Amino acid sequence: MAVNSKYTNEQVESLIMQLLTVLENSHSKADLSLMALGNAATSVINNSVSASQRKHVAASFAKALESSIDVKMH
């Protein structure tokens, strides 16, 4: 998540918990969950971001996602 945000941590965490609860309650496997979340992200970008900014927003989102992934071996 971005260091500076116009949203509070509580707002973000609440939405994350709601999304994760839906996925957990549907007993979705990781691939289906990721497919659904990816399609939802695409829908948000296509329906809420101006056409001229979509590529930039998608690239920023992808970069933020990649940088937040824990790749350390446990």
ZADO-987589 format. One record per residue: residue in three letters; x, y, z of N, C-alpha, C, O in turn. Coordinates in nm, 2 decimals. Atoms other than C-alpha are relative to their C-alpha. Example, Ala and Ser with C-alpha at 12.3 -4.5 7.8 and 13.67 -1.06 7.14 Angstrom:
! residues 2
["ALA" [0.09 -0.12 0.00] [1.23 -0.45 0.78] [0.09 0.12 0.00] [0.19 0.12 0.07]]
["SER" [-0.09 -0.11 0.00] [1.37 -0.11 0.71] [-0.08 0.11 0.08] [-0.03 0.22 0.09]]
//
This chain:
! residues 74
["MET" [0.08 -0.12 0.00] [0.00 0.00 0.00] [0.09 0.12 0.00] [0.20 0.12 0.05]]
["ALA" [-0.08 -0.12 0.01] [0.12 0.35 -0.07] [0.02 0.06 0.14] [-0.05 0.04 0.23]]
["VAL" [-0.04 -0.06 -0.12] [0.30 0.54 0.21] [-0.10 0.11 0.04] [-0.15 0.12 0.15]]
["ASN" [0.09 -0.11 -0.02] [0.08 0.85 0.17] [-0.14 -0.04 -0.06] [-0.14 -0.08 -0.18]]
["SER" [0.13 0.04 0.05] [-0.29 0.78 0.14] [-0.11 0.10 0.05] [-0.10 0.16 0.16]]
["LYS" [0.11 -0.08 -0.05] [-0.61 0.99 0.15] [-0.10 -0.08 0.08] [-0.20 -0.02 0.13]]
["TYR" [0.08 0.08 -0.08] [-0.77 0.70 0.33] [0.07 -0.04 0.13] [0.19 -0.06 0.13]]
["THR" [-0.06 0.04 -0.13] [-0.72 0.60 0.69] [0.03 -0.15 -0.01] [-0.03 -0.23 -0.09]]
["ASN" [-0.03 0.14 -0.01] [-0.57 0.26 0.78] [-0.12 -0.08 0.03] [-0.14 -0.19 -0.02]]
["GLU" [0.12 0.07 -0.04] [-0.90 0.17 0.93] [-0.09 -0.02 -0.12] [-0.15 -0.13 -0.13]]
["GLN" [0.08 0.02 0.12] [-1.09 0.23 0.60] [0.06 -0.11 -0.09] [-0.02 -0.19 -0.13]]
["VAL" [-0.06 0.09 0.08] [-0.84 0.03 0.41] [-0.01 -0.14 0.06] [-0.05 -0.24 -0.01]]
["GLU" [0.00 0.13 -0.07] [-0.82 -0.26 0.66] [-0.14 -0.05 0.00] [-0.16 -0.18 -0.01]]
["SER" [0.14 0.04 -0.01] [-1.20 -0.27 0.69] [-0.04 -0.06 -0.14] [-0.11 -0.17 -0.15]]
["LEU" [0.03 0.05 0.13] [-1.24 -0.31 0.31] [0.07 -0.13 -0.03] [0.01 -0.22 -0.09]]
["ILE" [-0.08 0.12 0.02] [-0.96 -0.57 0.29] [-0.07 -0.12 0.08] [-0.08 -0.23 0.02]]
["MET" [0.06 0.10 -0.08] [-1.13 -0.77 0.57] [-0.13 -0.05 -0.07] [-0.16 -0.17 -0.07]]
["GLN" [0.13 0.04 0.06] [-1.47 -0.76 0.39] [0.03 -0.08 -0.13] [-0.04 -0.19 -0.15]]
["LEU" [-0.03 0.08 0.12] [-1.31 -0.88 0.06] [0.05 -0.14 0.04] [0.01 -0.24 -0.03]]
["LEU" [-0.05 0.13 -0.04] [-1.12 -1.16 0.23] [-0.10 -0.09 0.06] [-0.10 -0.21 0.04]]
["THR" [0.11 0.08 -0.06] [-1.43 -1.27 0.42] [-0.08 -0.06 -0.11] [-0.12 -0.18 -0.10]]
["VAL" [0.08 0.06 0.11] [-1.62 -1.31 0.09] [0.08 -0.11 -0.06] [0.02 -0.22 -0.09]]
["LEU" [-0.08 0.10 0.07] [-1.33 -1.51 -0.06] [0.00 -0.13 0.09] [-0.01 -0.24 0.05]]
["GLU" [0.00 0.12 -0.10] [-1.31 -1.73 0.26] [-0.13 -0.07 0.00] [-0.13 -0.19 0.00]]
["ASN" [0.13 0.06 0.00] [-1.68 -1.78 0.27] [-0.04 -0.08 -0.12] [-0.12 -0.17 -0.12]]
["SER" [0.02 0.08 0.12] [-1.68 -1.90 -0.09] [0.09 -0.12 -0.02] [0.07 -0.19 -0.11]]
["HIS" [-0.10 0.12 0.01] [-1.40 -2.15 -0.02] [0.07 0.00 -0.13] [0.10 -0.10 -0.18]]
["SER" [-0.08 -0.01 0.13] [-1.22 -2.02 -0.33] [0.14 -0.04 0.02] [0.21 0.00 0.12]]
["LYS" [-0.14 0.03 0.00] [-0.88 -2.16 -0.41] [0.07 0.13 -0.04] [0.01 0.23 -0.09]]
["ALA" [-0.08 -0.12 0.02] [-0.60 -1.91 -0.46] [-0.01 0.05 -0.15] [-0.03 0.17 -0.17]]
["ASP" [0.01 -0.04 0.14] [-0.62 -1.91 -0.84] [-0.13 0.06 -0.04] [-0.14 0.16 -0.11]]
["LEU" [0.13 -0.06 0.02] [-0.99 -1.84 -0.85] [-0.01 0.14 0.07] [-0.07 0.23 0.02]]
["SER" [0.01 -0.13 -0.08] [-0.96 -1.57 -0.58] [0.08 0.11 -0.08] [0.03 0.22 -0.09]]
["LEU" [-0.08 -0.10 0.07] [-0.68 -1.40 -0.78] [-0.06 0.04 -0.13] [-0.06 0.16 -0.17]]
["MET" [0.07 -0.03 0.12] [-0.88 -1.43 -1.10] [-0.11 0.10 0.02] [-0.13 0.20 -0.05]]
["ALA" [0.11 -0.09 -0.03] [-1.18 -1.26 -0.94] [0.05 0.13 0.04] [-0.01 0.24 0.00]]
["LEU" [-0.05 -0.13 -0.04] [-0.98 -0.99 -0.77] [0.07 0.08 -0.12] [0.05 0.20 -0.13]]
["GLY" [-0.06 -0.07 0.11] [-0.79 -0.92 -1.09] [-0.11 0.06 -0.09] [-0.10 0.17 -0.14]]
["ASN" [0.12 -0.05 0.09] [-1.12 -0.89 -1.29] [-0.06 0.12 0.07] [-0.11 0.21 0.00]]
["ALA" [0.06 -0.12 -0.08] [-1.25 -0.66 -1.01] [0.09 0.12 -0.02] [0.03 0.23 -0.04]]
["ALA" [-0.09 -0.12 0.01] [-0.94 -0.44 -1.03] [-0.01 0.05 -0.15] [-0.01 0.18 -0.16]]
["THR" [0.02 -0.04 0.13] [-0.98 -0.43 -1.41] [-0.13 0.08 -0.02] [-0.13 0.19 -0.08]]
["SER" [0.12 -0.07 0.00] [-1.34 -0.33 -1.37] [0.00 0.14 0.06] [-0.05 0.24 0.01]]
["VAL" [-0.01 -0.13 -0.07] [-1.26 -0.05 -1.12] [0.08 0.09 -0.09] [0.04 0.21 -0.11]]
["ILE" [-0.08 -0.09 0.09] [-0.99 0.09 -1.36] [-0.08 0.04 -0.12] [-0.09 0.16 -0.15]]
["ASN" [0.07 -0.04 0.12] [-1.21 0.07 -1.67] [-0.12 0.09 0.03] [-0.16 0.17 -0.06]]
["ASN" [0.13 -0.08 -0.03] [-1.52 0.22 -1.50] [0.02 0.12 0.09] [-0.07 0.21 0.10]]
["SER" [-0.02 -0.11 -0.09] [-1.36 0.47 -1.26] [0.12 0.09 -0.03] [0.14 0.19 0.03]]
["VAL" [-0.12 -0.08 0.03] [-1.04 0.60 -1.42] [-0.02 0.05 -0.15] [-0.06 -0.03 -0.24]]
["SER" [0.01 -0.05 0.14] [-1.03 0.82 -1.73] [0.09 -0.08 -0.09] [0.19 -0.13 -0.05]]
["ALA" [-0.08 0.08 0.10] [-0.91 0.65 -2.05] [0.14 0.04 -0.01] [0.23 -0.05 -0.03]]
["SER" [-0.14 -0.05 0.01] [-0.60 0.86 -2.06] [0.09 -0.04 0.11] [0.21 -0.04 0.10]]
["GLN" [-0.08 0.03 -0.11] [-0.49 0.75 -1.72] [0.00 -0.15 0.03] [0.07 -0.19 0.12]]
["ARG" [0.01 0.14 -0.04] [-0.58 0.38 -1.72] [0.13 -0.08 -0.01] [0.16 -0.15 0.08]]
["LYS" [-0.13 0.07 0.01] [-0.24 0.25 -1.84] [0.09 0.03 0.12] [0.15 -0.05 0.17]]
["HIS" [-0.09 -0.05 -0.11] [-0.06 0.46 -1.58] [-0.05 -0.06 0.13] [0.03 -0.11 0.21]]
["VAL" [0.06 0.05 -0.12] [-0.30 0.35 -1.30] [0.03 -0.15 0.01] [0.07 -0.21 0.11]]
["ALA" [-0.02 0.15 0.01] [-0.27 -0.02 -1.41] [0.15 -0.03 0.03] [0.18 -0.12 0.11]]
["ALA" [-0.14 0.03 -0.02] [0.11 0.00 -1.42] [0.04 0.03 0.15] [0.12 -0.04 0.21]]
["SER" [-0.02 -0.03 -0.14] [0.12 0.17 -1.08] [-0.05 -0.11 0.10] [0.02 -0.14 0.19]]
["PHE" [0.06 0.10 -0.08] [-0.11 -0.09 -0.93] [0.09 -0.13 -0.01] [0.12 -0.19 0.09]]
["ALA" [-0.08 0.11 0.02] [0.10 -0.37 -1.08] [0.14 0.01 0.07] [0.18 -0.09 0.14]]
["LYS" [-0.13 -0.02 -0.06] [0.42 -0.22 -0.95] [-0.02 -0.01 0.16] [0.07 -0.07 0.23]]
["ALA" [0.03 0.00 -0.14] [0.27 -0.17 -0.60] [-0.02 -0.15 0.05] [0.02 -0.19 0.15]]
["LEU" [0.03 0.14 -0.03] [0.14 -0.53 -0.60] [0.13 -0.08 0.00] [0.16 -0.16 0.10]]
["GLU" [-0.13 0.07 0.01] [0.48 -0.67 -0.71] [0.09 0.03 0.12] [0.16 -0.05 0.17]]
["SER" [-0.09 -0.04 -0.10] [0.67 -0.47 -0.45] [-0.05 -0.04 0.14] [0.02 -0.05 0.24]]
["SER" [0.06 0.04 -0.13] [0.43 -0.59 -0.17] [0.01 -0.15 0.02] [-0.03 -0.20 0.13]]
["ILE" [-0.01 0.14 -0.01] [0.48 -0.96 -0.24] [0.12 -0.05 0.08] [0.23 0.00 0.06]]
["ASP" [-0.11 0.05 -0.08] [0.68 -1.15 0.02] [0.06 -0.12 -0.07] [0.00 -0.22 -0.08]]
["VAL" [-0.07 0.10 0.08] [0.93 -1.36 -0.17] [0.10 -0.08 0.08] [0.17 -0.16 0.03]]
["LYS" [-0.10 0.07 -0.09] [1.14 -1.47 0.13] [-0.05 -0.14 0.02] [-0.17 -0.17 0.04]]
["MET" [0.03 0.14 -0.03] [1.15 -1.84 0.19] [-0.02 -0.02 0.15] [0.06 0.04 0.23]]
["HIS" [0.03 0.02 -0.14] [1.00 -1.95 0.52] [0.06 -0.12 0.05] [0.04 -0.16 0.17]]
//
